[in-house]
Amino acid sequence: MKLKSLGIVVPVYNEEACLPELHRRLSAVLKSLRCSYNVYLIDDASSDDTPNIIERYAARDDRWHGI
């Protein structure tokens, strides 16, 4: 079965150290699936740089969203 589209929700809290690796790996897998997708990073009031990192990902790729 071929996927037409996919939505992924990822809760995050103070994940600035982990987000680059998550972004790299998830982007690679999603690209290999060859379907449309959206990734929603749900920030739970992080006190580190997590919100800024999410904003950068969303600014570079309209399939990545920060909430």
N, CA, C and O atoms as a CHARMM CRD file, in Angstrom:
* protein
*
  268
    1    1 MET  N      0.84500  -1.18300   0.00000 PROA 1      0.00000
    2    1 MET  CA     0.00000   0.00000   0.00000 PROA 1      0.00000
    3    1 MET  C      0.88900   1.24400   0.00000 PROA 1      0.00000
    4    1 MET  O      1.81000   1.35400   0.80900 PROA 1      0.00000
    5    2 LYS  N      0.61400   2.16200  -0.89300 PROA 2      0.00000
    6    2 LYS  CA     1.37600   3.39900  -0.97100 PROA 2      0.00000
    7    2 LYS  C      0.63400   4.49500  -0.21200 PROA 2      0.00000
    8    2 LYS  O     -0.56400   4.70400  -0.40900 PROA 2      0.00000
    9    3 LEU  N      1.36300   5.18800   0.65500 PROA 3      0.00000
   10    3 LEU  CA     0.78600   6.30200   1.40800 PROA 3      0.00000
   11    3 LEU  C      0.58600   7.50100   0.49300 PROA 3      0.00000
   12    3 LEU  O      1.43700   7.80800  -0.34100 PROA 3      0.00000
   13    4 LYS  N     -0.54100   8.17100   0.65800 PROA 4      0.00000
   14    4 LYS  CA    -0.76300   9.41900  -0.06500 PROA 4      0.00000
   15    4 LYS  C     -0.27300  10.60000   0.74900 PROA 4      0.00000
   16    4 LYS  O      0.33900  11.52700   0.21800 PROA 4      0.00000
   17    5 SER  N     -0.54900  10.55700   2.04800 PROA 5      0.00000
   18    5 SER  CA    -0.10800  11.63500   2.92400 PROA 5      0.00000
   19    5 SER  C      0.05000  11.09700   4.34300 PROA 5      0.00000
   20    5 SER  O     -0.48800  10.05400   4.71200 PROA 5      0.00000
   21    6 LEU  N      0.81200  11.85800   5.11500 PROA 6      0.00000
   22    6 LEU  CA     1.12100  11.42900   6.47500 PROA 6      0.00000
   23    6 LEU  C      1.26300  12.65200   7.36100 PROA 6      0.00000
   24    6 LEU  O      1.84300  13.65500   6.94600 PROA 6      0.00000
   25    7 GLY  N      0.74400  12.58100   8.56700 PROA 7      0.00000
   26    7 GLY  CA     0.91100  13.63600   9.56000 PROA 7      0.00000
   27    7 GLY  C      1.59200  13.04700  10.78200 PROA 7      0.00000
   28    7 GLY  O      1.18800  11.99700  11.28200 PROA 7      0.00000
   29    8 ILE  N      2.61000  13.71400  11.25600 PROA 8      0.00000
   30    8 ILE  CA     3.35600  13.23000  12.41100 PROA 8      0.00000
   31    8 ILE  C      3.33300  14.30200  13.49100 PROA 8      0.00000
   32    8 ILE  O      3.61600  15.46900  13.22300 PROA 8      0.00000
   33    9 VAL  N      2.99900  13.90600  14.70100 PROA 9      0.00000
   34    9 VAL  CA     2.95800  14.80600  15.85100 PROA 9      0.00000
   35    9 VAL  C      4.06400  14.39000  16.81700 PROA 9      0.00000
   36    9 VAL  O      4.15200  13.23000  17.22000 PROA 9      0.00000
   37   10 VAL  N      4.91400  15.36600  17.18300 PROA 10     0.00000
   38   10 VAL  CA     6.02900  15.08700  18.09300 PROA 10     0.00000
   39   10 VAL  C      5.97600  16.07600  19.25100 PROA 10     0.00000
   40   10 VAL  O      6.21700  17.26600  19.04800 PROA 10     0.00000
   41   11 PRO  N      5.66700  15.61100  20.46400 PROA 11     0.00000
   42   11 PRO  CA     5.73400  16.51000  21.61600 PROA 11     0.00000
   43   11 PRO  C      7.19800  16.75400  21.99100 PROA 11     0.00000
   44   11 PRO  O      8.00500  15.82500  22.01300 PROA 11     0.00000
   45   12 VAL  N      7.52700  18.00900  22.28400 PROA 12     0.00000
   46   12 VAL  CA     8.90400  18.33900  22.64900 PROA 12     0.00000
   47   12 VAL  C      8.92200  19.24700  23.87500 PROA 12     0.00000
   48   12 VAL  O      8.04000  20.08500  24.06600 PROA 12     0.00000
   49   13 TYR  N      9.94000  19.05900  24.69200 PROA 13     0.00000
   50   13 TYR  CA    10.15500  19.91300  25.85400 PROA 13     0.00000
   51   13 TYR  C     11.64800  19.94200  26.14000 PROA 13     0.00000
   52   13 TYR  O     12.23700  18.92000  26.49200 PROA 13     0.00000
   53   14 ASN  N     12.25800  21.11100  25.98800 PROA 14     0.00000
   54   14 ASN  CA    13.70000  21.27700  26.19300 PROA 14     0.00000
   55   14 ASN  C     14.50600  20.23000  25.40300 PROA 14     0.00000
   56   14 ASN  O     15.30700  19.48100  25.96300 PROA 14     0.00000
   57   15 GLU  N     14.27000  20.21000  24.12000 PROA 15     0.00000
   58   15 GLU  CA    14.89900  19.22100  23.24200 PROA 15     0.00000
   59   15 GLU  C     15.92000  19.82400  22.28300 PROA 15     0.00000
   60   15 GLU  O     16.20700  19.22700  21.24600 PROA 15     0.00000
   61   16 GLU  N     16.47400  20.98900  22.60300 PROA 16     0.00000
   62   16 GLU  CA    17.37300  21.63500  21.64800 PROA 16     0.00000
   63   16 GLU  C     18.52800  20.73000  21.22100 PROA 16     0.00000
   64   16 GLU  O     18.96700  20.80700  20.07400 PROA 16     0.00000
   65   17 ALA  N     19.02300  19.88800  22.10200 PROA 17     0.00000
   66   17 ALA  CA    20.13500  19.00300  21.75500 PROA 17     0.00000
   67   17 ALA  C     19.70700  17.86300  20.83400 PROA 17     0.00000
   68   17 ALA  O     20.51600  17.34900  20.06200 PROA 17     0.00000
   69   18 CYS  N     18.44600  17.47200  20.91500 PROA 18     0.00000
   70   18 CYS  CA    17.95500  16.31900  20.14500 PROA 18     0.00000
   71   18 CYS  C     17.28000  16.70300  18.82900 PROA 18     0.00000
   72   18 CYS  O     17.20700  15.88200  17.91500 PROA 18     0.00000
   73   19 LEU  N     16.79500  17.91300  18.72300 PROA 19     0.00000
   74   19 LEU  CA    16.01900  18.29800  17.53600 PROA 19     0.00000
   75   19 LEU  C     16.78300  18.18800  16.21800 PROA 19     0.00000
   76   19 LEU  O     16.20000  17.72400  15.23900 PROA 19     0.00000
   77   20 PRO  N     18.04600  18.58700  16.13800 PROA 20     0.00000
   78   20 PRO  CA    18.73400  18.44200  14.85000 PROA 20     0.00000
   79   20 PRO  C     18.79200  16.99500  14.34900 PROA 20     0.00000
   80   20 PRO  O     18.59300  16.74100  13.16100 PROA 20     0.00000
   81   21 GLU  N     19.06100  16.06400  15.23900 PROA 21     0.00000
   82   21 GLU  CA    19.10400  14.65400  14.85100 PROA 21     0.00000
   83   21 GLU  C     17.71200  14.13900  14.48500 PROA 21     0.00000
   84   21 GLU  O     17.56200  13.40300  13.50900 PROA 21     0.00000
   85   22 LEU  N     16.71100  14.51600  15.24800 PROA 22     0.00000
   86   22 LEU  CA    15.33200  14.15000  14.92500 PROA 22     0.00000
   87   22 LEU  C     14.96600  14.68100  13.54200 PROA 22     0.00000
   88   22 LEU  O     14.40600  13.95100  12.72400 PROA 22     0.00000
   89   23 HSD  N     15.27800  15.93500  13.28400 PROA 23     0.00000
   90   23 HSD  CA    14.95900  16.55100  11.99300 PROA 23     0.00000
   91   23 HSD  C     15.67800  15.82200  10.85900 PROA 23     0.00000
   92   23 HSD  O     15.07300  15.52900   9.82700 PROA 23     0.00000
   93   24 ARG  N     16.93900  15.53500  11.04200 PROA 24     0.00000
   94   24 ARG  CA    17.71900  14.85800  10.00400 PROA 24     0.00000
   95   24 ARG  C     17.15600  13.47300   9.69800 PROA 24     0.00000
   96   24 ARG  O     16.93500  13.13000   8.53600 PROA 24     0.00000
   97   25 ARG  N     16.92900  12.69000  10.72600 PROA 25     0.00000
   98   25 ARG  CA    16.45200  11.31500  10.52400 PROA 25     0.00000
   99   25 ARG  C     15.02200  11.28200   9.99000 PROA 25     0.00000
  100   25 ARG  O     14.71900  10.54300   9.05300 PROA 25     0.00000
  101   26 LEU  N     14.16500  12.06900  10.57900 PROA 26     0.00000
  102   26 LEU  CA    12.77000  12.07700  10.15500 PROA 26     0.00000
  103   26 LEU  C     12.63900  12.57500   8.71700 PROA 26     0.00000
  104   26 LEU  O     11.85500  12.02900   7.94100 PROA 26     0.00000
  105   27 SER  N     13.39000  13.59000   8.36300 PROA 27     0.00000
  106   27 SER  CA    13.36300  14.10000   6.98900 PROA 27     0.00000
  107   27 SER  C     13.80900  13.02600   5.99900 PROA 27     0.00000
  108   27 SER  O     13.21600  12.88600   4.93000 PROA 27     0.00000
  109   28 ALA  N     14.83600  12.27700   6.34100 PROA 28     0.00000
  110   28 ALA  CA    15.33200  11.22100   5.45600 PROA 28     0.00000
  111   28 ALA  C     14.28700  10.12700   5.24900 PROA 28     0.00000
  112   28 ALA  O     14.06200   9.68100   4.12400 PROA 28     0.00000
  113   29 VAL  N     13.65700   9.70200   6.33200 PROA 29     0.00000
  114   29 VAL  CA    12.63600   8.65100   6.22300 PROA 29     0.00000
  115   29 VAL  C     11.43400   9.15200   5.42500 PROA 29     0.00000
  116   29 VAL  O     10.93200   8.45400   4.54400 PROA 29     0.00000
  117   30 LEU  N     10.97900  10.35600   5.73700 PROA 30     0.00000
  118   30 LEU  CA     9.80700  10.87900   5.03800 PROA 30     0.00000
  119   30 LEU  C     10.08400  11.08600   3.55700 PROA 30     0.00000
  120   30 LEU  O      9.21000  10.84200   2.72500 PROA 30     0.00000
  121   31 LYS  N     11.26600  11.52500   3.22200 PROA 31     0.00000
  122   31 LYS  CA    11.63600  11.69500   1.80900 PROA 31     0.00000
  123   31 LYS  C     11.60800  10.34700   1.09600 PROA 31     0.00000
  124   31 LYS  O     11.16700  10.26300  -0.05000 PROA 31     0.00000
  125   32 SER  N     12.07000   9.30600   1.75500 PROA 32     0.00000
  126   32 SER  CA    12.11300   7.97500   1.13800 PROA 32     0.00000
  127   32 SER  C     10.71100   7.40800   0.90000 PROA 32     0.00000
  128   32 SER  O     10.53000   6.56800   0.01800 PROA 32     0.00000
  129   33 LEU  N      9.72700   7.85300   1.66800 PROA 33     0.00000
  130   33 LEU  CA     8.35200   7.35500   1.50200 PROA 33     0.00000
  131   33 LEU  C      7.66900   7.91700   0.25700 PROA 33     0.00000
  132   33 LEU  O      6.71200   7.33500  -0.25200 PROA 33     0.00000
  133   34 ARG  N      8.16400   9.04200  -0.22100 PROA 34     0.00000
  134   34 ARG  CA     7.62500   9.68000  -1.42700 PROA 34     0.00000
  135   34 ARG  C      6.12400   9.93900  -1.33500 PROA 34     0.00000
  136   34 ARG  O      5.36100   9.62600  -2.24900 PROA 34     0.00000
  137   35 CYS  N      5.72900  10.51200  -0.22300 PROA 35     0.00000
  138   35 CYS  CA     4.33400  10.92100  -0.03600 PROA 35     0.00000
  139   35 CYS  C      4.34300  12.33600   0.53800 PROA 35     0.00000
  140   35 CYS  O      5.37300  12.82100   1.00600 PROA 35     0.00000
  141   36 SER  N      3.20300  12.97700   0.49600 PROA 36     0.00000
  142   36 SER  CA     3.13000  14.29200   1.14000 PROA 36     0.00000
  143   36 SER  C      3.05700  14.07200   2.64900 PROA 36     0.00000
  144   36 SER  O      2.54000  13.05900   3.12000 PROA 36     0.00000
  145   37 TYR  N      3.57800  15.03100   3.38600 PROA 37     0.00000
  146   37 TYR  CA     3.59000  14.88300   4.84200 PROA 37     0.00000
  147   37 TYR  C      3.63600  16.24100   5.51500 PROA 37     0.00000
  148   37 TYR  O      3.99300  17.25000   4.90800 PROA 37     0.00000
  149   38 ASN  N      3.26700  16.23600   6.78200 PROA 38     0.00000
  150   38 ASN  CA     3.40900  17.38500   7.66700 PROA 38     0.00000
  151   38 ASN  C      3.90500  16.87500   9.00300 PROA 38     0.00000
  152   38 ASN  O      3.45900  15.83900   9.49700 PROA 38     0.00000
  153   39 VAL  N      4.83700  17.62100   9.58100 PROA 39     0.00000
  154   39 VAL  CA     5.36900  17.29400  10.90200 PROA 39     0.00000
  155   39 VAL  C      4.98900  18.43500  11.83700 PROA 39     0.00000
  156   39 VAL  O      5.25700  19.60200  11.55000 PROA 39     0.00000
  157   40 TYR  N      4.36700  18.09100  12.95000 PROA 40     0.00000
  158   40 TYR  CA     3.94100  19.07200  13.94500 PROA 40     0.00000
  159   40 TYR  C      4.75600  18.86200  15.21100 PROA 40     0.00000
  160   40 TYR  O      4.62400  17.83700  15.88100 PROA 40     0.00000
  161   41 LEU  N      5.59600  19.83400  15.53600 PROA 41     0.00000
  162   41 LEU  CA     6.38900  19.79000  16.75600 PROA 41     0.00000
  163   41 LEU  C      5.64200  20.59800  17.81200 PROA 41     0.00000
  164   41 LEU  O      5.52900  21.81900  17.70800 PROA 41     0.00000
  165   42 ILE  N      5.14100  19.91400  18.81500 PROA 42     0.00000
  166   42 ILE  CA     4.32400  20.53500  19.85200 PROA 42     0.00000
  167   42 ILE  C      5.20500  20.84000  21.05800 PROA 42     0.00000
  168   42 ILE  O      5.58800  19.94100  21.80600 PROA 42     0.00000
  169   43 ASP  N      5.52000  22.11900  21.23500 PROA 43     0.00000
  170   43 ASP  CA     6.40200  22.53600  22.32000 PROA 43     0.00000
  171   43 ASP  C      5.60200  22.80900  23.59000 PROA 43     0.00000
  172   43 ASP  O      4.62000  23.55200  23.57200 PROA 43     0.00000
  173   44 ASP  N      6.03300  22.20000  24.68600 PROA 44     0.00000
  174   44 ASP  CA     5.33900  22.34800  25.96300 PROA 44     0.00000
  175   44 ASP  C      6.10700  23.32200  26.86100 PROA 44     0.00000
  176   44 ASP  O      6.57400  22.95000  27.93700 PROA 44     0.00000
  177   45 ALA  N      6.23300  24.58200  26.40300 PROA 45     0.00000
  178   45 ALA  CA     6.85300  25.66300  27.17600 PROA 45     0.00000
  179   45 ALA  C      8.31600  25.40900  27.51700 PROA 45     0.00000
  180   45 ALA  O      8.73700  25.58300  28.66000 PROA 45     0.00000
  181   46 SER  N      9.07900  24.99900  26.52200 PROA 46     0.00000
  182   46 SER  CA    10.50400  24.77500  26.72400 PROA 46     0.00000
  183   46 SER  C     11.19200  26.04700  27.18600 PROA 46     0.00000
  184   46 SER  O     10.81700  27.15100  26.79000 PROA 46     0.00000
  185   47 SER  N     12.20500  25.88000  28.03000 PROA 47     0.00000
  186   47 SER  CA    12.95800  27.03100  28.52000 PROA 47     0.00000
  187   47 SER  C     14.32400  27.16000  27.82800 PROA 47     0.00000
  188   47 SER  O     15.08100  28.08700  28.11500 PROA 47     0.00000
  189   48 ASP  N     14.63100  26.23700  26.92400 PROA 48     0.00000
  190   48 ASP  CA    15.88300  26.31400  26.18400 PROA 48     0.00000
  191   48 ASP  C     15.61900  26.90400  24.79100 PROA 48     0.00000
  192   48 ASP  O     14.66300  27.66200  24.62600 PROA 48     0.00000
  193   49 ASP  N     16.41700  26.58400  23.81600 PROA 49     0.00000
  194   49 ASP  CA    16.29500  27.15800  22.47200 PROA 49     0.00000
  195   49 ASP  C     15.34300  26.37200  21.55800 PROA 49     0.00000
  196   49 ASP  O     15.26500  26.64800  20.36000 PROA 49     0.00000
  197   50 THR  N     14.63300  25.41200  22.11300 PROA 50     0.00000
  198   50 THR  CA    13.72500  24.58000  21.32100 PROA 50     0.00000
  199   50 THR  C     12.75600  25.40100  20.46600 PROA 50     0.00000
  200   50 THR  O     12.63800  25.12400  19.27200 PROA 50     0.00000
  201   51 PRO  N     12.05400  26.40300  21.02100 PROA 51     0.00000
  202   51 PRO  CA    11.11100  27.15700  20.18200 PROA 51     0.00000
  203   51 PRO  C     11.77600  27.83300  18.98300 PROA 51     0.00000
  204   51 PRO  O     11.18800  27.87200  17.90200 PROA 51     0.00000
  205   52 ASN  N     12.97100  28.35800  19.14800 PROA 52     0.00000
  206   52 ASN  CA    13.67700  29.01000  18.04500 PROA 52     0.00000
  207   52 ASN  C     14.10100  28.01300  16.97200 PROA 52     0.00000
  208   52 ASN  O     14.04800  28.32000  15.78100 PROA 52     0.00000
  209   53 ILE  N     14.51600  26.84000  17.38400 PROA 53     0.00000
  210   53 ILE  CA    14.90100  25.80200  16.43200 PROA 53     0.00000
  211   53 ILE  C     13.67700  25.38900  15.61900 PROA 53     0.00000
  212   53 ILE  O     13.75800  25.23600  14.40100 PROA 53     0.00000
  213   54 ILE  N     12.54800  25.20900  16.29300 PROA 54     0.00000
  214   54 ILE  CA    11.31300  24.84700  15.60100 PROA 54     0.00000
  215   54 ILE  C     10.93900  25.92700  14.58300 PROA 54     0.00000
  216   54 ILE  O     10.55700  25.61100  13.45600 PROA 54     0.00000
  217   55 GLU  N     11.04600  27.17200  14.96700 PROA 55     0.00000
  218   55 GLU  CA    10.74300  28.27500  14.04700 PROA 55     0.00000
  219   55 GLU  C     11.63400  28.23200  12.81600 PROA 55     0.00000
  220   55 GLU  O     11.16700  28.48000  11.70400 PROA 55     0.00000
  221   56 ARG  N     12.90100  27.92100  13.00100 PROA 56     0.00000
  222   56 ARG  CA    13.82700  27.83800  11.85400 PROA 56     0.00000
  223   56 ARG  C     13.42600  26.71000  10.91200 PROA 56     0.00000
  224   56 ARG  O     13.43700  26.88500   9.69300 PROA 56     0.00000
  225   57 TYR  N     13.07400  25.55600  11.46700 PROA 57     0.00000
  226   57 TYR  CA    12.64500  24.44600  10.61100 PROA 57     0.00000
  227   57 TYR  C     11.39000  24.82300   9.83000 PROA 57     0.00000
  228   57 TYR  O     11.28600  24.54300   8.63600 PROA 57     0.00000
  229   58 ALA  N     10.44400  25.45500  10.50900 PROA 58     0.00000
  230   58 ALA  CA     9.19000  25.85200   9.85900 PROA 58     0.00000
  231   58 ALA  C      9.42300  26.91300   8.79000 PROA 58     0.00000
  232   58 ALA  O      8.73200  26.92200   7.77100 PROA 58     0.00000
  233   59 ALA  N     10.38000  27.80000   9.00300 PROA 59     0.00000
  234   59 ALA  CA    10.67700  28.84600   8.01900 PROA 59     0.00000
  235   59 ALA  C     11.33000  28.26200   6.76200 PROA 59     0.00000
  236   59 ALA  O     11.13900  28.78200   5.66300 PROA 59     0.00000
  237   60 ARG  N     12.08600  27.19800   6.92400 PROA 60     0.00000
  238   60 ARG  CA    12.78500  26.58100   5.78400 PROA 60     0.00000
  239   60 ARG  C     11.92800  25.60400   5.00000 PROA 60     0.00000
  240   60 ARG  O     12.16000  25.38400   3.81100 PROA 60     0.00000
  241   61 ASP  N     10.93000  25.01000   5.66700 PROA 61     0.00000
  242   61 ASP  CA    10.14100  23.95100   5.02900 PROA 61     0.00000
  243   61 ASP  C      8.70000  24.06100   5.51200 PROA 61     0.00000
  244   61 ASP  O      8.43300  23.89700   6.70300 PROA 61     0.00000
  245   62 ASP  N      7.77400  24.33500   4.60800 PROA 62     0.00000
  246   62 ASP  CA     6.37700  24.54400   5.01500 PROA 62     0.00000
  247   62 ASP  C      5.66100  23.26600   5.41900 PROA 62     0.00000
  248   62 ASP  O      4.47500  23.30400   5.74800 PROA 62     0.00000
  249   63 ARG  N      6.35600  22.13700   5.40200 PROA 63     0.00000
  250   63 ARG  CA     5.76600  20.88700   5.89300 PROA 63     0.00000
  251   63 ARG  C      6.04800  20.68500   7.38300 PROA 63     0.00000
  252   63 ARG  O      5.48000  19.79200   8.01200 PROA 63     0.00000
  253   64 TRP  N      6.92900  21.51900   7.94500 PROA 64     0.00000
  254   64 TRP  CA     7.26500  21.46000   9.37300 PROA 64     0.00000
  255   64 TRP  C      6.54500  22.60000  10.07600 PROA 64     0.00000
  256   64 TRP  O      6.58600  23.74300   9.62000 PROA 64     0.00000
  257   65 HSD  N      5.88500  22.28700  11.19000 PROA 65     0.00000
  258   65 HSD  CA     5.07700  23.27200  11.90600 PROA 65     0.00000
  259   65 HSD  C      5.39000  23.23800  13.39600 PROA 65     0.00000
  260   65 HSD  O      5.61100  22.17000  13.96700 PROA 65     0.00000
  261   66 GLY  N      5.40600  24.38800  14.01000 PROA 66     0.00000
  262   66 GLY  CA     5.57700  24.48300  15.45300 PROA 66     0.00000
  263   66 GLY  C      4.29600  24.92500  16.11000 PROA 66     0.00000
  264   66 GLY  O      3.63800  25.85400  15.64300 PROA 66     0.00000
  265   67 ILE  N      3.94300  24.27300  17.17700 PROA 67     0.00000
  266   67 ILE  CA     2.74300  24.62400  17.93600 PROA 67     0.00000
  267   67 ILE  C      3.12500  24.72300  19.39100 PROA 67     0.00000
  268   67 ILE  O      2.27400  25.00900  20.23400 PROA 67     0.00000
